[in-house]
Amino acid sequence: MLASLLAANTPTSYIEHVALDLAQLEKQFTSRNSEELHAPAIASAFERLKARSKQLQAVPLVPVHPDPNTKNILLTSDSLLMVDWDDIQLSDPMRDAGLLPLI
């Protein structure tokens, strides 16, 4: 039910989701006026990233926490609980874990 509510305002397919994220990243990339950022090696790497994104295996989108960090996690006697769900969104299920720092 939660995923259905969240789907009203966001892409519901993995392919659309990745395309939207890449478009936002490209907008940020092109808006920066940095000689180092626009070096041929970095521009080439970004183009490879866009090309490879089309080969990703699609997964069902699930509700995720866009800001997982130690300030938003409570430790109980037997589990971890995420709090502060103000910006909940549909995304790849690994997005929460992928944003956590390595300890």
N, C-alpha and C positions, 0 to 999 in steps of 0.2 A: 504494500500500500504506500509506504514511504517513497519507494522508487517511482511509483506512478505520479505522485504529487510533484516530485522533483523533475520529472520528465517534461512537465508542462512548459518549462522555460529553457530547456537545454537540449542539445542533440541527444538522441536516444540510441544511436548506433555507434559502435566503437570507431568505425571509419570516419564518421562525421566528427566525433569527439577529437580524434587525433588531428584531423584536418584543421579544426578550429584552433587547437593548441598551437599547431605549426604556423598558422596564419598570424596569431597573436605574437608568437616568437619572432616571426619575420618582420612584423611591424616594429617591434622593439629593436631588432637588429638593424633595420634600415634607418631608424630615426636617430641612432647614435652617430655622433660626429667624431669618431675615433679612428685614427690612422691604423692603429694596431688591430682593431676589431675588423676593419675592412681589408685586411691583408688577404692576398690571394689564397693562402692556405686555409684560413678560417672560412672564407666565402665558399671555397671548394668543399670543405667539411660540412658546411650547412646544406649545400646542395645534395651531398651524399646522404645526409640525414633525411632530407625530404624524400629522396628517391627510395631509401630503405623503409621509410614509414609505410609505404604501400605494401610491403611484404610482411607486416606484423600480423600475427595470428589474433583474430578478433576474440575478445572475451566479453561476457555480459557486463554492462556497467552496473555499479552498485553505489549506494550512498557512502561517501567517504568524507573524512575530516580534512579540510584543505590546509590546516595549520597544526599538524601533529608535532608537538615538542614537549619537553619535560614539564612545562608550566600548564599544559592542558591534559596531563595524565595523572590519575590518582592510583596509587598502589594500595590494594586491600590485602587481606591476609592470604588470598588465593587467586587474585587476578589484577589485571590492569584495566582501568576504566578511562575512556576519553571523555573530556568535558569541553565546554565552550563550542557548541555546534552551530554558532551563528551563521557561518558560511557553508553549511553542508551542501554537497553537490554530487551529481552522478559522475563517476569516473572509473578508471581501471581499479580493480580491487587491490592492486599492489601500490597504489598511489600513497596511501597512508604510511605503509612500511618504507617505501622508497624515500620519503622525505625525512625520516628519522635519522639523526646522526648515528654514526657507528660508534659503539662504545668499546 
